[in-house]
Amino acid sequence: MPELTRRYIVMTMATEAPFDMRDPDTPFVLKPWKDPAALRALEVYRDYCYPELGEELAAWIDAISSGPVVRGGVGARNEQHLSARARSRPKAPSRPRAKKTKVAARRVVKKRKRSR
């Protein structure tokens, strides 16, 4: 995966504080093999990134999808939420179809020329 070769070292923070939202270089870690929401995010990213990276992400997604289901703490909570959301999603109401009406046969009336 030459497009995915850049590596980062991500360490646990000493405090429970959130990451710095104003720092554009702050990493945000998603674990798609442990979190179904992260896997969906990766699929969307694949759909919008440049083609070479998209191909490699597709191969990674296939490997994750064909492997065993592994869930972490947040991933397990997200999985419950996604499954509950899918169950509670109402079906789209079907639109009533318009009744077909017979079109009356049109009579062609010839116009008479007016005489002056």
C-alpha positions as CSV (number, residue, x, y, z in Angstrom):
1,M,0.0,0.0,0.0
2,P,2.3,2.7,-1.2
3,E,-0.3,5.4,-0.7
4,L,-0.8,4.5,2.9
5,T,2.8,4.4,4.0
6,R,3.0,7.6,6.0
7,R,3.1,6.6,9.6
8,Y,2.3,8.5,12.8
9,I,3.1,7.8,16.4
10,V,-0.1,8.4,18.5
11,M,0.2,8.2,22.2
12,T,-2.3,8.3,25.0
13,M,-2.6,11.8,26.5
14,A,-1.6,12.3,30.1
15,T,-5.0,13.9,30.8
16,E,-8.6,13.2,29.9
17,A,-8.7,16.5,28.1
18,P,-10.0,16.5,24.5
19,F,-7.6,17.1,21.6
20,D,-6.9,20.6,20.6
21,M,-9.6,21.4,18.0
22,R,-7.7,24.5,16.8
23,D,-4.5,22.6,15.9
24,P,-4.8,21.3,12.3
25,D,-2.0,18.8,12.8
26,T,-3.6,17.0,15.7
27,P,-4.3,13.4,14.8
28,F,-7.8,11.9,15.3
29,V,-7.7,8.1,15.4
30,L,-10.4,5.9,14.0
31,K,-10.2,2.1,14.3
32,P,-12.3,0.8,11.5
33,W,-11.7,-2.9,12.5
34,K,-13.1,-2.2,16.0
35,D,-15.8,0.5,15.2
36,P,-18.5,0.2,12.6
37,A,-19.0,4.0,12.5
38,A,-15.3,4.4,11.7
39,L,-15.6,1.8,8.9
40,R,-18.5,3.8,7.4
41,A,-16.4,7.0,7.7
42,L,-13.5,5.2,5.9
43,E,-15.9,4.1,3.1
44,V,-17.1,7.7,2.6
45,Y,-13.5,8.9,2.6
46,R,-12.6,6.3,0.0
47,D,-15.5,7.6,-2.2
48,Y,-14.2,11.2,-2.2
49,C,-10.4,10.9,-2.2
50,Y,-8.1,10.6,-5.2
51,P,-8.3,7.3,-7.1
52,E,-5.0,5.7,-6.1
53,L,-5.7,6.1,-2.4
54,G,-9.3,5.1,-2.9
55,E,-8.1,1.8,-4.4
56,E,-5.9,1.0,-1.5
57,L,-8.6,2.0,1.0
58,A,-11.0,-0.3,-0.8
59,A,-8.6,-3.2,-0.4
60,W,-8.2,-2.4,3.3
61,I,-12.0,-2.2,3.7
62,D,-12.4,-5.5,2.0
63,A,-9.8,-7.1,4.4
64,I,-11.6,-5.6,7.4
65,S,-15.0,-6.7,6.2
66,S,-13.9,-10.2,5.5
67,G,-12.1,-10.7,8.8
68,P,-13.5,-11.4,12.2
69,V,-15.7,-8.9,14.0
70,V,-13.7,-7.2,16.7
71,R,-15.3,-4.5,18.8
72,G,-13.7,-2.1,21.2
73,G,-15.5,0.0,23.9
74,V,-16.6,2.8,21.6
75,G,-17.1,0.4,18.7
76,A,-19.5,-1.7,20.7
77,R,-21.5,1.3,21.7
78,N,-21.6,2.6,18.2
79,E,-22.7,-0.9,16.9
80,Q,-25.6,-0.9,19.3
81,H,-26.5,2.6,18.2
82,L,-26.3,1.8,14.5
83,S,-28.4,-1.4,14.9
84,A,-31.0,0.4,17.0
85,R,-31.1,3.2,14.5
86,A,-31.6,0.7,11.6
87,R,-34.5,-0.9,13.5
88,S,-36.2,2.4,14.4
89,R,-35.9,3.9,10.9
90,P,-39.4,4.3,9.6
91,K,-40.0,3.2,6.1
92,A,-40.5,5.9,3.6
93,P,-44.2,6.5,3.1
94,S,-45.4,5.3,-0.3
95,R,-46.8,8.0,-2.4
96,P,-50.3,7.3,-3.7
97,R,-50.4,6.9,-7.4
98,A,-52.4,9.3,-9.4
99,K,-55.5,7.7,-11.0
100,K,-55.3,7.4,-14.7
101,T,-58.3,9.1,-16.3
102,K,-59.5,8.5,-19.8
103,V,-59.0,11.4,-22.0
104,A,-62.2,12.2,-23.9
105,A,-61.8,12.0,-27.6
106,R,-61.3,15.4,-29.0
107,R,-63.5,16.6,-31.8
108,V,-61.9,18.7,-34.4
109,V,-64.0,21.6,-35.3
110,K,-63.3,23.4,-38.5
111,K,-63.3,27.1,-38.3
112,R,-65.4,29.0,-40.8
113,K,-64.0,31.9,-42.6
114,R,-65.9,35.0,-41.8
115,S,-67.3,36.9,-44.7
116,R,-67.0,40.6,-44.7
